[in-house]
Amino acid sequence: MKIFISSDMEGTAGVVDWTQCVSGGEQYPYYVSLLTQEINAAIEGAMAAGATEFVVNDSHSRMANLRPHELAGGARYLSGRLKPWYMMEGLDDTFDAIFFVSYHGSMSSNGSTLSHTYFPAAFAEVTINGEVAGESGINALVAQAYGVPIALITGDETTARELAPFSPDARAAVVKTSHTRFSAESLHPDAARDLIRESAREAVQNLSSISPVALDLPIRLGITFRTSDYAELASRVKGIERTGDLTAELVESDPLEAFRTFITAVMICRYFVE
């Protein structure tokens, strides 16, 4: 059994500040070690239920955060910042399940710790078929395209709730409770790992009861931007139509193409210099 793990960092128990999860910060190495241990807990839980093969796609910041030799289960490590499929790079239909580890709430959520949606300077809110979509919901488009179920998500309670409209059967390991965007009450790291390990084991053990993502087609992806210049930039991407000063919409019958188009807009906005 083969598991695809897309790992972020803001959802790790204890992480509440950008300095903790950005390379160069004094506390960054410590919190990377906590993230690694949460990933390993997910791998260990999956192995206990029979999973044998793992690919970890490092999806945080410049996407080169982890030490490959510290990953459990002989996991392969996919890293580097130039990835056409971004947080879902490497996924295909040979995988049996997807884990989202250390994910976070959307930019438009109410106080989810370190909330953002791909690029916080540009994107105020993203919706898919009328539902608010954080990174997990947007990434679910790729899961649907390949027919691989999302079996596990870890992070705060908002992160778990935002995935539910896209993958209602996914197990959620809630390792912290957000108080504000920059504060949270986290489980002790040992308890967080225990919860993730058990949730991963249950997810794999009950994989037959987890339905693949099945969003209604065509996909209607709505974007609200923080400023009009980003709306103008994104609307240059084929398929994205500007609908207002700060809004645009993408209508696409192919989930993979919808994701590709959105990520193209993200990349264009990222390289825009104000």
N, C-alpha and C positions, 0 to 999 in steps of 0.2 A: 504494500500500500504506500502510495506516494503523496506527500504533503507539501504544499506550497505555502511558505510563510512570508508575508509582507510585514516588515517591522518598521514602525515609526519610533518615536522616543517620548513624546510629550505625555503619553498615557502611562508611563512607568510610575509605580508607587513611589512617592516622595518627590517627584519632579514638579516644580511649581514656578520656575523662573527660566527665562531664555539662557541665562549664563550657565545653567546646569546642563543644558543640552546643545550648546554650540561649541564647537572645537575652539580651544584657546582659553575657555573659561577655567578658573581655578578648580571648580568642582566637577568639571566635565568628565575626567577619567573615572571618578567614583560612580557617577550616575550611568555612564556607559557600562560599567561592570554590573550595576543593578539591571539594566536593560538586558544585557547578555544572559544573566541568570533567569530572567523572566522568559526569554526565548527558549532557553534550555529546559525550563520547567514545562513549557508547551510541548517540546520535543519528547521529553521523558514521559509525559502523560500519554502522548500519542503512541509511543513505543510500547507502553504497557498494554495498550489495546490492539497491538499488532502492526502498527505502521513501521515501515522498514527503510524508507527513503525520504530525504528532506532536501529542499532548496530554500535557503533564506535569502530573500531579496532585501538588502539594506536600503530602506526607502526614506531615511531621515536626512534632511539638510543636503550636504554634498554626497551623501549615500556611500560613505566610506568610514564608518564609525567603529565597526566591530573588529575583534581579533579573531581571524578564522580558526585558529587552533583551539580556541576556547569554546567553540560550538559543539554541542552534544550530538550524538547519533551519527557521526560521520557526515554531517550536513554539508552540502555544497554551498558556497558563499558567492552570491551575485552582488557586485558592488560597482560603484562608479556613477558619476552624475549625468553622463550623456546616455540616457535610456529612452528609446522611442516610446515604450509603454510605461515608463516612469515607475510608479509604485507596483505595477503589475507586470513588469518586465520578467520574462521567463515563463509565464504561465502558458500552458497549452492543454489540450484535451487528454494528455496522458496522466494528469494528476487526478487524485481521488477526492481531495478536499483542500480548502483554503483556510489558513489561519491569519487573522489580522491581530498582530501583537503590538501593544503600547500605542494604540490609536487614540484620537482625541475628538472633541466635539467640533461642530461647524462654526464658522465665523459668526453666523447669526444666532447661535445658541445663547442662552441666558447664563453666562458665567462659567461655562465649562473651561477648566484650567488650560491655559495656553491655546485657546480655540483659534482656529483659522481654517480656511478652505484653499488648499494648495498655495495660494500667494496672497497673503492678507492685505498687501498694499492695494491690490486691484479688486478682489472679489469680496463683496459684502454678503452675498447669499447666492446659493445655487439650488435650484429645485429640479426634480425629475418627476414628470407626470404629476406635478402639483405638490409633491412631498419635498420638504427640506432635505437636501443631500449634503452630508459632509463628505470627507474623503472616502469613507467606507461605502457610501451610497454611489458615488461616482465610480469607484473601482468595481462596484458590483456589475457595471456594464460589461466589463471584461469577463467576469465570472459567468455572466449569462451567455456571452458569445461562445465560450468554450464548454458550457454545460457542467462546470465544476461547482459544487455547492460550497458556500461559505459556512464553515462548521464552528468557528470560534472567533470571538473578538474580546480583547482585553483593554481596559482603560477605566474611565469614570462612568457614572450611571447615564449621563447624557450621550456618551459615545455608544453605549449599548442600545439606548432608546432610538437613536437616529438610524441604526442599522435595521431595526425591526421591520419597517415598511418594505425593505428590499430583500431581507432574508429572515423571515420571522422565526425560523427553526434554529438559527445559530445559537450556540451556547455563549453566554456572556460571563466573563470573569471580571467583576467590578472590584478593582483594587484600590480605589480611592473615591471619596466624596468631595466634589468641588464645592467650595464656599463662595469663591469669586473667581475671576479669570486668572488671578495670581495667588490663589491660596486653596489648599485642599487638606482634608484629613485622610491620610493614607494608612492602609494596613501596614503592619510591620513587614519588612521584606520577606521574612520567612513565611509569614501567613499569606502574603501575596503569591509567592511561588507555589505554596501548597494549593491555593485556590485555583491557580492557572493549571497546575499539573492535573488536578482532579477534573477540572472542566474540559481539558483537552482529552483526557482518557474517556470521559463520558461522550464527548462529541464523536470520537472515532468509533467507540463501541456501538453507538447508536446512529452511525452515519446513514444507514438505510432509511431512517425516519426524517432526515434533513433534506428538504426539497431544494433543487437548484433555483437560482434566481429566475423569475419569470415575469419580468415587467411587460406591461402592455405595449404593443408596437402600433404606430411609430413612437419612438422616444421623443418626448417634448422636454428639452432641457432649457430651463430659464436661468438667466444670469442677471443679478443686480450688481453693478459696479460701485466702487467708492467714489470715483471721479469720472467725468465725462470723457477725459482723454483716453482712459482705458477702454471705455465703451466704444470709442471711435477706432482704437487699435484692433480690438477683438473683432469688430464687424468687418474688418478687412479679410478675415478668414472665410473662405468659401463655406457656405452653409449656415453661418451665423448672421442673423438679420437683426439690426437694431430696431427696438420697439419703443424707445423713449430716450430721454437724455441720459439716463443711467441704467437702462435695461436692454437686453437682447435675448433672442430665442434661437434655439437650434431644434429642428424637427428632422428626425432621421430614423429610417426603418431598420438599420443595421446597428446593434448596440456597440460593436467594435468601432465602427466608423464614427459614431457619436462620441465615444471616448477619445478617439484620435483627434477629432476636430476640437474638442474642448482642450486637450493637452497642448495642441498647437497654439491656441489662444493664450494658455498659461505661459508658454515659452516666449511668445512674442511680448506679452506684458512684462515678463521678468527682465527682458533685455531693454525695456524702455527706460531711458534716463530722464527723470523729471528735471 
